[in-house]
Amino acid sequence: MQWAGLVAPGVAVLDVAAGGGRHSRFFADRGHRVTALDRDTGALAAYSGIEIVQADLEDGSPWPLPGCTFGAVVVTNYLHRPLFPMLLDALASGGVLLYETFMAGNERFGRPSRPEFLLKDGELLDLARGRLSVTAYEARTISEPKMAMVQRIAARRP
């Protein structure tokens, strides 16, 4: 919500690993056309106005939205590094990447704790470097909804 104002009014939004659809619903309620992408879409079915794409992003299948671009790509509490190129390709010119997930150091607070599920120090900055213009970045401890170490980035494709 903090950086939602960076997303231009009315642009299409992709919610990756949408889960229960919290971000999908938030952007749809703001008037955006939303595509929610997840392996389990059951929780999303009850909400009209959201395009639902069911896909397992980790089974080696091709990217389910080839050639599609969005004014914003939102990823929260999910990390599968092989998707990084597809996420960047899915950003339209002027599009905004909003990404937040757990980082190294989170293991002291619980799960996730395995390195493959934790961003390395500055990893989201490295992802954006040379490709996106970083508007905001944080690497910090949060206390809500539970104690965790996270990285957050808001970055725009030129």
Sequence and secondary structure as in RCSB ss.txt:
>XXXX:A:sequence
MQWAGLVAPGVAVLDVAAGGGRHSRFFADRGHRVTALDRDTGALAAYSGIEIVQADLEDGSPWPLPGCTFGAVVV
TNYLHRPLFPMLLDALASGGVLLYETFMAGNERFGRPSRPEFLLKDGELLDLARGRLSVTAYEARTISEPKMAMV
QRIAARRP
>XXXX:A:secstr
 TTGGGS TT  EEEET TT HHHHHHHHTT  EEEEES  GGGTTSTTEEEEE  TTSS   SSTT  EEEEEE
ES   GGGHHHHHHTEEEEEEEEEEEEBTTGGGTSSS SGGGSB TTHHHHHHTTTSEEEEEEEEEE SSS EEE
EEEEEE  
